[in-house]
Amino acid sequence: MSTPVRASDRDLCALAAIVSEDRSDLPADGGLPESLLADLMGQIRCDGVDLLGFDTGQQAFWLGQEISATTHDEDLQAAVDQAFWTHYWDSRFCSYPGRTGDLRSAIKITDFYSTRQWHSTGMYADHDRLFGVEHSLMLCLPEAPPGTIAGPERHVRLYLSRGPGPDFSERDRALLTLLRPHLHQAYLDAERRRHPVPRLTPRQKNLLRLVAAGHTNTQIARRLGISEATVRTHLENIYERLQVSSRTAAVTRAFPDRVA
């Protein structure tokens, strides 16, 4: 599934326009600006785009954003969501990120199945078929929202879908691969705009920088001339203010641009 990235100058110019435009239509409940997804649909022809937050451990979606030419009945959506998780691990396409830990590759259904094979799966019969989806191109974004830890069990996915007709091409895969880091950055920027980082006191910031540098509570106590109990109290107050529950999440939330 590693395909050489090939894009024309015209494609590159169009991609640059997609990711460089300042967009104000930020959904309040999560996801990317709808105008960005609409522009993406124009550059990589598809009938629908879904941005989904996956938690395969809990078998649940914590984010759902859809741009589609058709509307779906809410009762049908609930039923097919249940069917999706029923067939998830049996679907080599859908479960690929969770099975392999590969959150970087752009993948297509036809990387795993012929049309006949795909039509014989439970995922197609009980899920995709009901939405008229015949072809999908899927990409994972590198990270979950600030303050959480990403991984194969919890991550963000972008699905591009088509009905009957031509499959997604290698050019489509290449363009989506090129866009991946920019879509990731757009997603993180959107999360930061929706959830500004609460202000920490200078003392709390200093302590958290030591945490980010890898120091233990004992080392931090010695550096700051305080007791370990006081360090723990400061950390508990930081966790409460940042609405996180771990050292890693606190560092990620407070210093989102920090390079590990």
Salt bridges, closest charged atoms under 4 A:
ASP11 OD1 - ARG171 NH2 2.82
GLU21 OE1 - ARG23 NH2 3.64
ASP39 OD2 - ARG23 NH2 2.93
ASP55 OD2 - ARG154 NH1 3.70
GLU66 OE2 - HIS72 NE2 3.03
ASP111 OD2 - ARG173 NH1 2.99
ASP126 OD2 - HIS87 NE2 2.75
ASP128 OD1 - HIS127 ND1 2.76
GLU134 OE1 - HIS119 NE2 2.69
ASP167 OD2 - LYS108 NZ 3.75
ASP167 OD1 - HIS135 ND1 3.54
GLU170 OE2 - LYS108 NZ 3.49
GLU170 OE1 - ARG173 NE 2.94
ASP172 OD2 - ARG162 NH2 3.13
ASP172 OD1 - ARG171 NH1 3.15
ASP189 OD1 - ARG192 NH1 3.49
GLU191 OE2 - ARG194 NH2 2.79
GLU191 OE1 - HIS195 NE2 3.82
ASP257 OD1 - ARG192 NH1 3.20
